[in-house]
Amino acid sequence: MPSKPPAGHFRLLYFASATSFTRKSSDELPAPLPITDLFRLLEKRYPGMEKAVLSSSAITVNLNYIDIEEASEGDEPMVIQEGDEVAIIPPVSSG
């Protein structure tokens, strides 16, 4: 079982093409982070990632699938908190 992220951080897990793109299986990022800023932060760290991976990926926070657009609506958008586990899950094809 992986250790907890350091204080003041959350763990971001990459799967499939997200792992290939970043050449990592995870990152530990500062928290709190508004969900609306997640893709922007990743695009800054990994230029081209939004178009190549994120635009078609599912996102989970603590194993719950979320819709970024829905989570961004309203007066108080969703915020990723310290200790949360977020995953980028690209579509997977089989053949």
Secondary structure, 3 states (H helix, E strand, C coil): CCCCCCCCEEEEEECCHHHHHHCCCEEEEECCEEHHHHHHHHHHHCCCHHHHCHHHCEEEECCEEECHHHHHCCCCCCEECCCCEEEEECCCCCC
